[in-house]
C-alpha cells in the first residue's frame, strides 16, 4: 500500500534508527537509564546547528539545544 510519499533513504528512516544499536544500550534506553532526546540534543550542539539544521556555530548551538532546555525541564 502506497502512502503517496516517496520512500525515505535508510539513513533518514526512523524505523532503522536503532538497528545498529547494541542490545545493552537499547535495554538502558527502554529502562529510562539513557535519555535518547538528551543525546540527540547534545549531538546537534556538537554539530553546531540550529533547530532547522543550519550552521550557527558551536556556542549558539549549545545555547539552543542544551542551555535553553535546562530551564524548561
C-alpha positions in Angstrom: 0.0 0.0 0.0 1.4 3.4 -1.0 1.3 6.4 1.3 1.8 8.8 -1.7 5.2 9.9 -0.3 8.5 8.8 -1.7 10.3 6.3 0.5 12.9 7.7 2.8 16.5 6.6 2.3 17.6 4.2 5.0 19.8 6.7 6.8 16.8 9.0 7.3 14.2 6.4 8.1 13.3 6.5 11.8 12.3 2.8 11.6 16.0 2.0 11.3 17.3 4.4 13.9 18.3 1.7 16.4 19.1 -1.1 14.0 22.8 -1.0 14.8 22.4 -0.1 18.4 23.6 -2.7 20.9 21.1 -4.6 22.9 22.7 -3.3 26.1 22.1 0.3 25.1 18.5 -0.4 23.9 17.7 -2.0 27.2 19.1 1.0 29.1 17.0 3.4 26.9 13.9 1.2 27.4 14.5 1.3 31.2 14.8 5.0 31.3 18.5 4.9 32.2 19.5 6.7 29.0 17.7 9.7 27.6 17.8 9.5 23.8 16.4 13.0 23.4 19.2 14.5 25.5 21.7 12.6 23.5 20.2 13.9 20.2 20.3 17.5 21.6 23.9 17.1 22.6 24.8 15.7 19.2 23.1 18.7 17.5 25.1 21.1 19.7 28.3 19.2 18.8 27.5 19.7 15.1 26.9 23.4 15.6 23.5 23.5 14.0 20.2 25.2 14.9 16.7 23.6 15.1 16.5 23.7 11.3 19.9 22.1 10.8 21.6 25.3 9.6 25.1 26.0 10.9 25.1 28.6 13.7 28.4 27.7 15.4 29.1 25.7 18.5 28.4 28.4 21.2 25.0 29.2 19.7 24.1 25.6 19.1 24.9 24.8 22.8 22.6 27.6 23.9 19.8 26.4 21.5 20.0 22.7 22.3 21.4 22.5 25.8 21.1 25.7 27.9 17.6 26.5 26.7 16.5 23.1 27.7 17.8 23.3 31.3 15.3 25.9 32.3 12.4 24.2 30.6 12.6 21.0 32.4 
